[in-house]
């Protein structure tokens, strides 16, 4: 499958409702843009995308960030405009590792 060599994938504005479990087959992926869809949750396999630097999930319906995201080497996480809850302990790990958008900055500054 040719997508295994994909480094940039923009699926924003596509009315996607779920991210497939086998997303981790895209081992070379550095930027994943899934903003402005209907995504409710992320698969735990998202944590296996070790090359990922940018994850854009803004304006979806995501209610939970899986702790597996901690294993990523993200530089940017865009997750504003989601009804999200943050697992205990993940906020300090994420805030020290990546550049985060306005939603998380407010959450971290209020702690």
Buried (B, 14 or more C-beta within 10 A) or exposed (E): EEEEEBEEBEBBEEEBEEBEEEBBBBEBBBBBBBBBBEBBBBBEBBBBBEEBBBBBBBBBBBEBBBBBBBEBEBBBBBBBBBEBEBEEEBBEBBBEBBEBBEBBEEBBEEE
